[in-house]
């Protein structure tokens, strides 16, 4: 396989990547045939996967605008993936030109492409780090340069926590990040769940199997399990809900049924 110019040296082009599969769902071009094949297999069970990803992105944009409206001008987006139109820095800096954004990802393609997109933007950068190692995130030079952790930060964990198994200690990781943030900070997250998916759980389980086969297990947590990530926070109205129901710009009844898969919420650290 020819290596495209945007692909960093050393990555295995034969191994699917979650961030590149996500990019494919969103109509991006930074993915390989191995990623597209995995995505198509997953869509055999859940053909509405692109709609779910679009709902994730729409919620993220609404939540970022809410954060700016609350006076927050610092954003830490972990598991940010490959930048697409309307990403966090674009939304935040359109609302507040002084906003600062640090993206975090461990996928070399996501990091390399983000660096290219952010070139020349001195208020946004990307750190190569892993959510499972919160101190690596917090001590990264990018965070040190751009974010003041003594002031409120909006921490984004959009469509990433469901790729952490319980053995990865996701609750502990989120708590460690939360504890490092100033009071008034926001935690913004979405999480996959069997709840809300408009097909039988057995069918949706086929998609979970595809992700397991590519060694990126997809953990479908219940509403109560997702709510635990907000321990120590006060939920922002309307609470933990399906993505189209979180402060919608358009009537939720106009949304595709797949958009209601999983949960989204924003919590404020007291």
N, C-alpha and C positions, 0 to 999 in steps of 0.2 A: 504494500500500500504506500502510495506517495504521501510524504508528510507535508501538510499544508504549512504555509509560512507562519501562521498564527499559533501552531502547535509547538510548545516548548520541547527542546531536545530531551530525550530520556524517558518520555512517557510511553507507555505500552498502548499502541493504537488498536490492539486486539481485545482490550479489556473495557467493558462499558463503564461509564462514569455517571453517577447520579446527577451531577450538575449539568453535564452535556445532554442527558436524557430530558431534564427539565427544560433546557434551552430548546430542544427539539419540540417539546409540547407547546412552547410559546412561539413557535415559528421562527426560531433563530437559525443561524447558519454555522454555529461553532459546535458541531457535533460530527461524529464519524458514523459510518454505516453500522458498526457494531452497536452504537448507541441507538440508532434509528430502529434496528432490528429488535432490540430489547423493548423499546417503547411500543412498537407495533404489537409485540407479543402481549404486553401488559394491557394494551387497548383492546385486545380481543375479548378480555373479560370486563373491562371498564372503558367503553368507547368514549366516555365523557371526560377522560383524564385531562385533555387540554382545557376544558371548561373549568375544572377544579383548579388548575394552575392559574388561569386567568382570574378566578375569584380570589385566589391568594394574593395576586399582584394588586388587584383593585382594593382589597382590604388594606394592604400595606400602604398604599398611597393615601387612603382616607386616614389611617392611623398616624402617618407622618404629618399630615396637615393638622390633625388634632394636636399632636405634640407641639408643633410650632405655635399653634394658637394658645397653648398653655404656657408659652414662654420658654420652651426648651429649644436650644439651638445646637445640641450635641447629639450625635447618633452613632451607635455602635451596632452594626448589622453583621451578625455571626451566621455563617452558612449562606453567604450572600450570592454565591453562584456566579454565573456569567452575566455581565451587565446587559440589560435590554432597555429599550425605550421606557422612560418613566421610572427609572430606578431611584433609590432613596436620595442620592445627592441632587438629582434634578428636581425632585418634588420639594425637598427641604430648602434648597437654595433659591428656588423660584419664590417660595413663601418668605424666606429670610436669607438674603444674600450673604449674611455673616455665618450661616449655619456651617458646622463642621461635621464631616462624616468619615468614619473609619469602617471599611468593609473587612471581613475576616473570612477566609476560606482555606481549606487544605488541598484543594484541587489545583494542580499546577496550571491547567488551562484557564481556570477561573481567575487565578492570580495574575497570570501573564496578560490576559485580555483586559482585566480591570486596570492594570497599570497603563496599558495603551489608551484606554478610554479616559482615564483620569489625568493623563499627561497635561501639564499646564494648569491644573486646578490645585492651587496651594491650600485649599480647605477640604480636600478629600484625598484619601489614600487607601491602600489595601494592605493588610497584614497576612502573611502566610502562617496560619496557626489553626489549632483544632479545638473545637468546643469541649472536647473531653479533657482538655488541659487548660482550665480557665486562667491559671497564672501565666501561661505562655501568651494568652490573649492580652491580659491586663498589663503585662510587662513588655509588650511589644514596643519597638521604637515609634511605630505609627500612632499608637494610643498615647504614648508619652508626649509626642509632638503636637497632637491635635486636640486631645481631650483633657479637660480638667475634671477629674473624678470627684473633686470637692463640690462640684456644682451638678445640678440634675442632668442626667443623660437618658435618652430613649434607647433602650436595649431591644433590638429586633431579633427574634428567633422565629422566622417565618419559614414554615415547611422544612424544618431541619430536625426538630427533636424526635420526630417519628423514625429517624434513621439511627437513633441511639437505643440499643437494647438496655434492659435493666442492669445487666452486668457492666455497662459503661457508666453507671451511676449518673443518669441524666438529672435527677432531682438535686443531687449534691452539687453538680456542676452549675445548675441555674442558681441555687442558693448561694454558692460562692461568688458568682458574678453579682447577684443582687446585693450581697453584703458589702461589696466593694463600691457600690454606687451611693451617691448622696441621697438624702431624703428628698422626696418630690420626683425622683426618677420614675420612668415608666418602663414596664416590661410589655412588649408587644409580641404576641406569638399566634401561630396557627398550628394545628396538629391534625393529622389524619385519624379517622375513626371509622368503624363500621357503621356507626350511628349517622343517619342522614343519607347514606348512599342509596340511590333509587334502584338497587338490584338486590337479590338475595345475598346474604352473607357468604354462602358457599361460592357464588360466582365471583364476588369481590375477592375472596380468598385466592382465586387464581392469579390475580395481580400480585398479591403478597408473595405467592410462590415464585413469580418471575423475579422479583427483587431478591428473594432468598437465593435463587439460582445464580444470580450475578454477584453474590456475596455482599449485598447491601441490604440486609434485612429491613423490612418495613414493618414497624411495630404499630399496630392499630390499638390505641388506648381508648378507654371509656371516658365519658364526660367527667366523672369523678376523678379519674386518674390524670386527666389533663388539668383539671382545676388545682391539683396539688402543686403544679409549677408556680402558682400564684401565692403560695404560702408566704405570709409576711407582707402581703400587699392588699390594698383596698381595690376592689374591682371598679373600673370605670363603667358607668352606665352605657350600654344595656347588659353588661356582664359577659359571661362566656356563652356565645351563641354561634349559630351557623354564620358563615362569612357574610352572606348577603343581608343579614339582619343587624350587622354592626354599623350603625350610623350611615345608612345607605344614601347614595346620591340619587338613585332611581328606585321606583317601587320594587320590592323584592319579588313580588309575584310575576314580574317580567323576566326573572332570571331563569336560566336553564336548571332543571332539577338537579343536575350533578353539582352545581355550585353550592348546594347545601350540605355537601359531604364534609364531615369533620367539624372542627370548632375553631373559633377565633376569639381573642379577648385582649384587653389592655388592663394592666394592673398598675397602681401607683404605690410606690414605696412610702410608708408612713415615716 
